[in-house]
Amino acid sequence: MEDVRKQYAEKTPEGGWRVAGSRVSLDSIVHAYWEGRLPEAIAADFPSLSIEQVHGAIAFYLGHREEIDAYLQAQGTRWGALRMESETRHAALLKRLRAFSGRRQGDPR
């Protein structure tokens, strides 16, 4: 019998994860799954994916949970560091934008 298993997730050359055959990050699917979204709802959010791809991506995550959880934790740390760096670098601009936004919403700050 021929082995016809599909691959539902693939690692990118940069080290990220994508739903195989798409540009949708596995991160997006996993975060929606963690939020309790049903696969049908996730598929509706990503029209380029079939319901089979969503179920497959979730199954891939569940089968490789330790590796993907470690990857997602590293991504969270990386994005947090980038956010802090950006906020530090652009502190003056952010202060002006927040002040402007507050004035537009009736905040006297």
A tleap script that builds the chain and sets N, CA, C and O, in Angstrom:
source leaprc.protein.ff14SB
mol = sequence {
  NMET GLU ASP VAL ARG LYS GLN TYR ALA GLU
  LYS THR PRO GLU GLY GLY TRP ARG VAL ALA
  GLY SER ARG VAL SER LEU ASP SER ILE VAL
  HIE ALA TYR TRP GLU GLY ARG LEU PRO GLU
  ALA ILE ALA ALA ASP PHE PRO SER LEU SER
  ILE GLU GLN VAL HIE GLY ALA ILE ALA PHE
  TYR LEU GLY HIE ARG GLU GLU ILE ASP ALA
  TYR LEU GLN ALA GLN GLY THR ARG TRP GLY
  ALA LEU ARG MET GLU SER GLU THR ARG HIE
  ALA ALA LEU LEU LYS ARG LEU ARG ALA PHE
  SER GLY ARG ARG GLN GLY ASP PRO CARG
}
set mol.1.N position { 0.829 -1.180 0.000 }
set mol.1.CA position { 0.000 0.000 0.000 }
set mol.1.C position { 0.878 1.250 0.000 }
set mol.1.O position { 1.873 1.321 0.723 }
set mol.2.N position { 0.514 2.201 -0.790 }
set mol.2.CA position { 1.284 3.441 -0.928 }
set mol.2.C position { 1.029 4.364 0.264 }
set mol.2.O position { -0.104 4.490 0.727 }
set mol.3.N position { 2.093 5.010 0.759 }
set mol.3.CA position { 1.980 5.961 1.857 }
set mol.3.C position { 1.554 7.309 1.269 }
set mol.3.O position { 2.314 7.947 0.541 }
set mol.4.N position { 0.337 7.728 1.594 }
set mol.4.CA position { -0.195 8.964 1.016 }
set mol.4.C position { -0.379 10.060 2.066 }
set mol.4.O position { -1.174 10.979 1.866 }
set mol.5.N position { 0.347 9.971 3.181 }
set mol.5.CA position { 0.235 11.002 4.212 }
set mol.5.C position { 0.667 12.346 3.654 }
set mol.5.O position { 1.637 12.454 2.904 }
set mol.6.N position { -0.081 13.361 4.042 }
set mol.6.CA position { 0.234 14.724 3.624 }
set mol.6.C position { 1.041 15.415 4.699 }
set mol.6.O position { 0.957 15.088 5.883 }
set mol.7.N position { 1.809 16.361 4.261 }
set mol.7.CA position { 2.529 17.217 5.190 }
set mol.7.C position { 1.700 18.493 5.330 }
set mol.7.O position { 1.409 19.154 4.333 }
set mol.8.N position { 1.320 18.840 6.548 }
set mol.8.CA position { 0.452 19.993 6.770 }
set mol.8.C position { 1.178 21.218 7.296 }
set mol.8.O position { 0.592 22.299 7.359 }
set mol.9.N position { 2.436 21.074 7.675 }
set mol.9.CA position { 3.220 22.219 8.120 }
set mol.9.C position { 4.634 22.048 7.609 }
set mol.9.O position { 5.131 20.933 7.447 }
set mol.10.N position { 5.269 23.178 7.359 }
set mol.10.CA position { 6.643 23.125 6.871 }
set mol.10.C position { 7.447 24.255 7.493 }
set mol.10.O position { 6.939 25.347 7.750 }
set mol.11.N position { 8.711 23.958 7.725 }
set mol.11.CA position { 9.619 24.949 8.294 }
set mol.11.C position { 10.169 25.804 7.163 }
set mol.11.O position { 10.563 25.288 6.117 }
set mol.12.N position { 10.193 27.106 7.380 }
set mol.12.CA position { 10.721 28.017 6.359 }
set mol.12.C position { 12.245 28.077 6.475 }
set mol.12.O position { 12.797 27.700 7.509 }
set mol.13.N position { 12.931 28.546 5.429 }
set mol.13.CA position { 14.387 28.692 5.511 }
set mol.13.C position { 14.826 29.621 6.646 }
set mol.13.O position { 15.939 29.506 7.159 }
set mol.14.N position { 13.931 30.547 7.035 }
set mol.14.CA position { 14.254 31.486 8.109 }
set mol.14.C position { 14.013 30.896 9.498 }
set mol.14.O position { 14.342 31.526 10.503 }
set mol.15.N position { 13.437 29.689 9.559 }
set mol.15.CA position { 13.206 29.040 10.842 }
set mol.15.C position { 11.794 29.147 11.363 }
set mol.15.O position { 11.499 28.629 12.440 }
set mol.16.N position { 10.909 29.806 10.630 }
set mol.16.CA position { 9.510 29.904 11.034 }
set mol.16.C position { 8.732 28.684 10.562 }
set mol.16.O position { 9.292 27.779 9.944 }
set mol.17.N position { 7.458 28.670 10.853 }
set mol.17.CA position { 6.593 27.570 10.443 }
set mol.17.C position { 5.415 28.120 9.660 }
set mol.17.O position { 4.846 29.147 10.031 }
set mol.18.N position { 5.046 27.451 8.585 }
set mol.18.CA position { 3.905 27.812 7.755 }
set mol.18.C position { 3.015 26.598 7.565 }
set mol.18.O position { 3.468 25.457 7.659 }
set mol.19.N position { 1.741 26.859 7.296 }
set mol.19.CA position { 0.857 25.794 6.852 }
set mol.19.C position { 1.353 25.427 5.453 }
set mol.19.O position { 1.501 26.300 4.598 }
set mol.20.N position { 1.604 24.165 5.223 }
set mol.20.CA position { 2.188 23.714 3.956 }
set mol.20.C position { 1.381 24.212 2.770 }
set mol.20.O position { 0.153 24.138 2.754 }
set mol.21.N position { 2.101 24.722 1.774 }
set mol.21.CA position { 1.469 25.193 0.551 }
set mol.21.C position { 0.769 26.534 0.689 }
set mol.21.O position { -0.021 26.912 -0.176 }
set mol.22.N position { 1.051 27.263 1.772 }
set mol.22.CA position { 0.404 28.555 1.972 }
set mol.22.C position { 1.399 29.552 2.556 }
set mol.22.O position { 2.547 29.220 2.854 }
set mol.23.N position { 0.922 30.776 2.708 }
set mol.23.CA position { 1.721 31.803 3.371 }
set mol.23.C position { 1.233 32.047 4.798 }
set mol.23.O position { 1.701 32.974 5.459 }
set mol.24.N position { 0.305 31.231 5.276 }
set mol.24.CA position { -0.271 31.387 6.611 }
set mol.24.C position { 0.680 30.763 7.631 }
set mol.24.O position { 1.109 29.619 7.480 }
set mol.25.N position { 0.998 31.529 8.665 }
set mol.25.CA position { 1.902 31.009 9.684 }
set mol.25.C position { 1.190 29.971 10.553 }
set mol.25.O position { 0.003 30.093 10.853 }
set mol.26.N position { 1.935 28.968 10.939 }
set mol.26.CA position { 1.408 27.975 11.871 }
set mol.26.C position { 1.078 28.669 13.191 }
set mol.26.O position { 0.151 28.266 13.893 }
set mol.27.N position { 1.835 29.708 13.526 }
set mol.27.CA position { 1.590 30.493 14.738 }
set mol.27.C position { 0.129 30.957 14.789 }
set mol.27.O position { -0.529 30.841 15.823 }
set mol.28.N position { -0.365 31.477 13.674 }
set mol.28.CA position { -1.734 31.999 13.612 }
set mol.28.C position { -2.759 30.922 13.918 }
set mol.28.O position { -3.722 31.159 14.647 }
set mol.29.N position { -2.552 29.749 13.364 }
set mol.29.CA position { -3.483 28.638 13.571 }
set mol.29.C position { -3.434 28.187 15.026 }
set mol.29.O position { -4.474 27.966 15.646 }
set mol.30.N position { -2.222 28.050 15.572 }
set mol.30.CA position { -2.069 27.576 16.945 }
set mol.30.C position { -2.671 28.578 17.930 }
set mol.30.O position { -3.351 28.178 18.875 }
set mol.31.N position { -2.432 29.856 17.723 }
set mol.31.CA position { -2.999 30.858 18.640 }
set mol.31.C position { -4.526 30.830 18.601 }
set mol.31.O position { -5.174 30.947 19.641 }
set mol.32.N position { -5.094 30.678 17.423 }
set mol.32.CA position { -6.554 30.572 17.318 }
set mol.32.C position { -7.046 29.311 18.018 }
set mol.32.O position { -8.078 29.335 18.688 }
set mol.33.N position { -6.321 28.220 17.867 }
set mol.33.CA position { -6.661 26.965 18.537 }
set mol.33.C position { -6.610 27.147 20.051 }
set mol.33.O position { -7.504 26.683 20.760 }
set mol.34.N position { -5.569 27.821 20.555 }
set mol.34.CA position { -5.448 28.082 21.992 }
set mol.34.C position { -6.623 28.917 22.509 }
set mol.34.O position { -7.052 28.758 23.651 }
set mol.35.N position { -7.135 29.807 21.656 }
set mol.35.CA position { -8.267 30.654 22.045 }
set mol.35.C position { -9.591 29.892 22.020 }
set mol.35.O position { -10.635 30.443 22.369 }
set mol.36.N position { -9.547 28.634 21.609 }
set mol.36.CA position { -10.748 27.806 21.594 }
set mol.36.C position { -11.565 27.923 20.317 }
set mol.36.O position { -12.711 27.477 20.270 }
set mol.37.N position { -10.984 28.522 19.278 }
set mol.37.CA position { -11.696 28.655 18.013 }
set mol.37.C position { -11.842 27.288 17.355 }
set mol.37.O position { -10.922 26.471 17.396 }
set mol.38.N position { -12.970 27.050 16.766 }
set mol.38.CA position { -13.202 25.806 16.028 }
set mol.38.C position { -12.464 25.845 14.697 }
set mol.38.O position { -12.284 26.918 14.122 }
set mol.39.N position { -12.034 24.682 14.201 }
set mol.39.CA position { -11.331 24.657 12.912 }
set mol.39.C position { -12.118 25.336 11.787 }
set mol.39.O position { -11.527 25.977 10.918 }
set mol.40.N position { -13.444 25.198 11.799 }
set mol.40.CA position { -14.259 25.835 10.755 }
set mol.40.C position { -14.168 27.363 10.847 }
set mol.40.O position { -14.131 28.050 9.826 }
set mol.41.N position { -14.133 27.883 12.062 }
set mol.41.CA position { -14.008 29.328 12.253 }
set mol.41.C position { -12.615 29.802 11.847 }
set mol.41.O position { -12.465 30.872 11.255 }
set mol.42.N position { -11.612 29.016 12.162 }
set mol.42.CA position { -10.245 29.366 11.764 }
set mol.42.C position { -10.146 29.388 10.245 }
set mol.42.O position { -9.555 30.304 9.673 }
set mol.43.N position { -10.723 28.383 9.588 }
set mol.43.CA position { -10.704 28.327 8.122 }
set mol.43.C position { -11.421 29.535 7.525 }
set mol.43.O position { -10.998 30.054 6.491 }
set mol.44.N position { -12.500 29.990 8.165 }
set mol.44.CA position { -13.222 31.171 7.682 }
set mol.44.C position { -12.349 32.419 7.785 }
set mol.44.O position { -12.457 33.326 6.960 }
set mol.45.N position { -11.477 32.462 8.804 }
set mol.45.CA position { -10.565 33.604 8.968 }
set mol.45.C position { -9.431 33.590 7.947 }
set mol.45.O position { -8.842 34.632 7.655 }
set mol.46.N position { -9.130 32.434 7.413 }
set mol.46.CA position { -8.044 32.276 6.445 }
set mol.46.C position { -8.594 31.611 5.195 }
set mol.46.O position { -8.430 30.404 5.017 }
set mol.47.N position { -9.248 32.383 4.318 }
set mol.47.CA position { -9.917 31.801 3.156 }
set mol.47.C position { -8.992 31.051 2.196 }
set mol.47.O position { -9.458 30.257 1.379 }
set mol.48.N position { -7.683 31.300 2.292 }
set mol.48.CA position { -6.768 30.580 1.406 }
set mol.48.C position { -6.530 29.149 1.880 }
set mol.48.O position { -5.926 28.352 1.162 }
set mol.49.N position { -7.004 28.813 3.098 }
set mol.49.CA position { -6.818 27.466 3.633 }
set mol.49.C position { -8.103 26.659 3.531 }
set mol.49.O position { -9.202 27.194 3.678 }
set mol.50.N position { -7.951 25.377 3.281 }
set mol.50.CA position { -9.099 24.472 3.320 }
set mol.50.C position { -9.294 24.009 4.760 }
set mol.50.O position { -8.392 24.128 5.588 }
set mol.51.N position { -10.458 23.490 5.042 }
set mol.51.CA position { -10.722 22.949 6.368 }
set mol.51.C position { -9.763 21.792 6.660 }
set mol.51.O position { -9.356 21.596 7.805 }
set mol.52.N position { -9.405 21.032 5.632 }
set mol.52.CA position { -8.435 19.947 5.800 }
set mol.52.C position { -7.080 20.493 6.236 }
set mol.52.O position { -6.438 19.916 7.113 }
set mol.53.N position { -6.638 21.592 5.638 }
set mol.53.CA position { -5.348 22.180 6.012 }
set mol.53.C position { -5.364 22.661 7.465 }
set mol.53.O position { -4.375 22.505 8.181 }
set mol.54.N position { -6.478 23.241 7.899 }
set mol.54.CA position { -6.577 23.711 9.283 }
set mol.54.C position { -6.528 22.530 10.244 }
set mol.54.O position { -5.770 22.549 11.214 }
set mol.55.N position { -7.329 21.506 9.981 }
set mol.55.CA position { -7.294 20.311 10.830 }
set mol.55.C position { -5.898 19.689 10.813 }
set mol.55.O position { -5.391 19.258 11.848 }
set mol.56.N position { -5.286 19.646 9.639 }
set mol.56.CA position { -3.944 19.074 9.516 }
set mol.56.C position { -2.909 19.867 10.286 }
set mol.56.O position { -2.029 19.290 10.925 }
set mol.57.N position { -3.008 21.195 10.229 }
set mol.57.CA position { -2.064 22.052 10.955 }
set mol.57.C position { -2.220 21.860 12.460 }
set mol.57.O position { -1.229 21.816 13.189 }
set mol.58.N position { -3.456 21.747 12.922 }
set mol.58.CA position { -3.694 21.508 14.352 }
set mol.58.C position { -3.145 20.133 14.745 }
set mol.58.O position { -2.512 19.989 15.791 }
set mol.59.N position { -3.386 19.140 13.914 }
set mol.59.CA position { -2.867 17.798 14.192 }
set mol.59.C position { -1.339 17.809 14.213 }
set mol.59.O position { -0.722 17.158 15.056 }
set mol.60.N position { -0.734 18.545 13.289 }
set mol.60.CA position { 0.730 18.664 13.272 }
set mol.60.C position { 1.210 19.273 14.584 }
set mol.60.O position { 2.156 18.779 15.199 }
set mol.61.N position { 0.544 20.363 15.011 }
set mol.61.CA position { 0.919 20.997 16.273 }
set mol.61.C position { 0.820 20.008 17.432 }
set mol.61.O position { 1.742 19.899 18.240 }
set mol.62.N position { -0.287 19.299 17.510 }
set mol.62.CA position { -0.487 18.354 18.614 }
set mol.62.C position { 0.557 17.233 18.591 }
set mol.62.O position { 0.972 16.746 19.643 }
set mol.63.N position { 0.972 16.835 17.413 }
set mol.63.CA position { 1.983 15.783 17.285 }
set mol.63.C position { 3.401 16.259 17.523 }
set mol.63.O position { 4.299 15.446 17.746 }
set mol.64.N position { 3.616 17.579 17.479 }
set mol.64.CA position { 4.955 18.161 17.647 }
set mol.64.C position { 4.910 19.277 18.692 }
set mol.64.O position { 5.625 20.275 18.597 }
set mol.65.N position { 4.062 19.080 19.675 }
set mol.65.CA position { 3.749 20.143 20.639 }
set mol.65.C position { 4.986 20.709 21.339 }
set mol.65.O position { 5.120 21.927 21.453 }
set mol.66.N position { 5.871 19.868 21.798 }
set mol.66.CA position { 7.046 20.348 22.527 }
set mol.66.C position { 7.895 21.272 21.643 }
set mol.66.O position { 8.303 22.348 22.078 }
set mol.67.N position { 8.153 20.852 20.418 }
set mol.67.CA position { 8.970 21.653 19.499 }
set mol.67.C position { 8.281 22.966 19.137 }
set mol.67.O position { 8.917 24.020 19.139 }
set mol.68.N position { 6.995 22.909 18.828 }
set mol.68.CA position { 6.271 24.120 18.411 }
set mol.68.C position { 6.067 25.060 19.599 }
set mol.68.O position { 6.171 26.276 19.437 }
set mol.69.N position { 5.783 24.532 20.777 }
set mol.69.CA position { 5.659 25.393 21.960 }
set mol.69.C position { 6.967 26.121 22.251 }
set mol.69.O position { 6.951 27.305 22.589 }
set mol.70.N position { 8.094 25.432 22.125 }
set mol.70.CA position { 9.399 26.067 22.337 }
set mol.70.C position { 9.628 27.158 21.291 }
set mol.70.O position { 10.109 28.244 21.615 }
set mol.71.N position { 9.283 26.866 20.047 }
set mol.71.CA position { 9.401 27.862 18.971 }
set mol.71.C position { 8.536 29.084 19.269 }
set mol.71.O position { 8.999 30.217 19.138 }
set mol.72.N position { 7.276 28.861 19.671 }
set mol.72.CA position { 6.364 29.970 19.944 }
set mol.72.C position { 6.835 30.794 21.144 }
set mol.72.O position { 6.685 32.016 21.153 }
set mol.73.N position { 7.391 30.147 22.137 }
set mol.73.CA position { 7.921 30.875 23.285 }
set mol.73.C position { 9.103 31.745 22.859 }
set mol.73.O position { 9.211 32.896 23.282 }
set mol.74.N position { 9.980 31.204 22.034 }
set mol.74.CA position { 11.117 31.982 21.533 }
set mol.74.C position { 10.631 33.156 20.685 }
set mol.74.O position { 11.182 34.253 20.767 }
set mol.75.N position { 9.600 32.925 19.870 }
set mol.75.CA position { 9.033 34.008 19.059 }
set mol.75.C position { 8.460 35.105 19.952 }
set mol.75.O position { 8.665 36.290 19.687 }
set mol.76.N position { 7.744 34.718 21.006 }
set mol.76.CA position { 7.177 35.700 21.927 }
set mol.76.C position { 8.258 36.537 22.592 }
set mol.76.O position { 8.116 37.752 22.732 }
set mol.77.N position { 9.333 35.885 23.000 }
set mol.77.CA position { 10.457 36.600 23.606 }
set mol.77.C position { 11.087 37.554 22.600 }
set mol.77.O position { 11.404 38.699 22.922 }
set mol.78.N position { 11.263 37.065 21.381 }
set mol.78.CA position { 11.874 37.889 20.326 }
set mol.78.C position { 11.017 39.115 20.026 }
set mol.78.O position { 11.539 40.227 19.941 }
set mol.79.N position { 9.700 38.924 19.865 }
set mol.79.CA position { 8.821 40.050 19.551 }
set mol.79.C position { 8.726 41.025 20.725 }
set mol.79.O position { 8.624 42.233 20.515 }
set mol.80.N position { 8.758 40.522 21.940 }
set mol.80.CA position { 8.746 41.400 23.105 }
set mol.80.C position { 9.980 42.286 23.145 }
set mol.80.O position { 9.889 43.478 23.437 }
set mol.81.N position { 11.132 41.699 22.851 }
set mol.81.CA position { 12.382 42.468 22.828 }
set mol.81.C position { 12.350 43.516 21.715 }
set mol.81.O position { 12.777 44.653 21.918 }
set mol.82.N position { 11.846 43.136 20.543 }
set mol.82.CA position { 11.753 44.095 19.433 }
set mol.82.C position { 10.796 45.236 19.764 }
set mol.82.O position { 11.055 46.389 19.420 }
set mol.83.N position { 9.687 44.912 20.433 }
set mol.83.CA position { 8.720 45.936 20.829 }
set mol.83.C position { 9.354 46.925 21.798 }
set mol.83.O position { 9.199 48.136 21.643 }
set mol.84.N position { 10.070 46.408 22.801 }
set mol.84.CA position { 10.714 47.284 23.777 }
set mol.84.C position { 11.770 48.160 23.105 }
set mol.84.O position { 11.877 49.350 23.404 }
set mol.85.N position { 12.539 47.579 22.211 }
set mol.85.CA position { 13.554 48.339 21.488 }
set mol.85.C position { 12.914 49.451 20.658 }
set mol.85.O position { 13.405 50.580 20.638 }
set mol.86.N position { 11.826 49.131 19.982 }
set mol.86.CA position { 11.125 50.120 19.164 }
set mol.86.C position { 10.528 51.224 20.025 }
set mol.86.O position { 10.621 52.402 19.681 }
set mol.87.N position { 9.913 50.843 21.149 }
set mol.87.CA position { 9.331 51.852 22.037 }
set mol.87.C position { 10.400 52.767 22.615 }
set mol.87.O position { 10.167 53.963 22.785 }
set mol.88.N position { 11.565 52.218 22.918 }
set mol.88.CA position { 12.669 53.031 23.433 }
set mol.88.C position { 13.183 53.972 22.343 }
set mol.88.O position { 13.401 55.159 22.584 }
set mol.89.N position { 13.371 53.433 21.159 }
set mol.89.CA position { 13.911 54.213 20.052 }
set mol.89.C position { 12.954 55.325 19.624 }
set mol.89.O position { 13.396 56.395 19.208 }
set mol.90.N position { 11.661 55.081 19.722 }
set mol.90.CA position { 10.661 56.028 19.234 }
set mol.90.C position { 9.825 56.627 20.365 }
set mol.90.O position { 8.670 57.000 20.159 }
set mol.91.N position { 10.409 56.715 21.554 }
set mol.91.CA position { 9.672 57.179 22.735 }
set mol.91.C position { 9.059 58.563 22.533 }
set mol.91.O position { 7.899 58.782 22.883 }
set mol.92.N position { 9.818 59.486 21.980 }
set mol.92.CA position { 9.311 60.854 21.804 }
set mol.92.C position { 8.117 60.869 20.854 }
set mol.92.O position { 7.116 61.532 21.125 }
set mol.93.N position { 8.215 60.154 19.763 }
set mol.93.CA position { 7.119 60.100 18.800 }
set mol.93.C position { 5.889 59.449 19.434 }
set mol.93.O position { 4.775 59.947 19.274 }
set mol.94.N position { 6.083 58.355 20.143 }
set mol.94.CA position { 4.957 57.676 20.785 }
set mol.94.C position { 4.283 58.586 21.813 }
set mol.94.O position { 3.058 58.577 21.936 }
set mol.95.N position { 5.058 59.358 22.540 }
set mol.95.CA position { 4.497 60.285 23.524 }
set mol.95.C position { 3.617 61.322 22.831 }
set mol.95.O position { 2.519 61.623 23.299 }
set mol.96.N position { 4.105 61.871 21.709 }
set mol.96.CA position { 3.321 62.864 20.958 }
set mol.96.C position { 2.048 62.239 20.395 }
set mol.96.O position { 0.984 62.855 20.459 }
set mol.97.N position { 2.137 61.038 19.850 }
set mol.97.CA position { 0.967 60.367 19.292 }
set mol.97.C position { -0.071 60.066 20.366 }
set mol.97.O position { -1.269 60.247 20.150 }
set mol.98.N position { 0.393 59.609 21.511 }
set mol.98.CA position { -0.534 59.309 22.611 }
set mol.98.C position { -1.198 60.587 23.128 }
set mol.98.O position { -2.384 60.583 23.459 }
set mol.99.N position { -0.437 61.672 23.195 }
set mol.99.CA position { -1.007 62.953 23.638 }
set mol.99.C position { -2.052 63.422 22.635 }
set mol.99.O position { -3.129 63.874 23.025 }
set mol.100.N position { -1.744 63.319 21.357 }
set mol.100.CA position { -2.679 63.725 20.311 }
set mol.100.C position { -3.941 62.874 20.356 }
set mol.100.O position { -5.051 63.397 20.257 }
set mol.101.N position { -3.773 61.570 20.503 }
set mol.101.CA position { -4.910 60.666 20.567 }
set mol.101.C position { -5.796 60.968 21.778 }
set mol.101.O position { -7.023 60.940 21.688 }
set mol.102.N position { -5.151 61.256 22.911 }
set mol.102.CA position { -5.899 61.600 24.116 }
set mol.102.C position { -6.723 62.873 23.942 }
set mol.102.O position { -7.860 62.942 24.408 }
set mol.103.N position { -6.161 63.879 23.277 }
set mol.103.CA position { -6.878 65.137 23.031 }
set mol.103.C position { -8.070 64.910 22.111 }
set mol.103.O position { -9.126 65.516 22.294 }
set mol.104.N position { -7.903 64.048 21.135 }
set mol.104.CA position { -9.000 63.781 20.187 }
set mol.104.C position { -10.150 63.050 20.872 }
set mol.104.O position { -11.298 63.172 20.445 }
set mol.105.N position { -9.864 62.304 21.914 }
set mol.105.CA position { -10.904 61.555 22.616 }
set mol.105.C position { -11.430 62.313 23.820 }
set mol.105.O position { -12.158 61.748 24.636 }
set mol.106.N position { -11.073 63.586 23.942 }
set mol.106.CA position { -11.574 64.402 25.030 }
set mol.106.C position { -10.766 64.303 26.310 }
set mol.106.O position { -11.153 64.859 27.338 }
set mol.107.N position { -9.650 63.601 26.251 }
set mol.107.CA position { -8.772 63.476 27.413 }
set mol.107.C position { -7.927 64.742 27.499 }
set mol.107.O position { -7.257 65.077 26.521 }
set mol.108.N position { -7.924 65.459 28.614 }
set mol.108.CA position { -7.203 66.731 28.713 }
set mol.108.C position { -5.683 66.588 28.821 }
set mol.108.O position { -4.983 67.599 28.887 }
set mol.109.N position { -5.158 65.370 28.839 }
set mol.109.CA position { -3.698 65.212 29.003 }
set mol.109.C position { -2.968 65.904 27.927 }
set mol.109.O position { -1.737 65.880 27.901 }
savepdb mol mol.pdb
quit
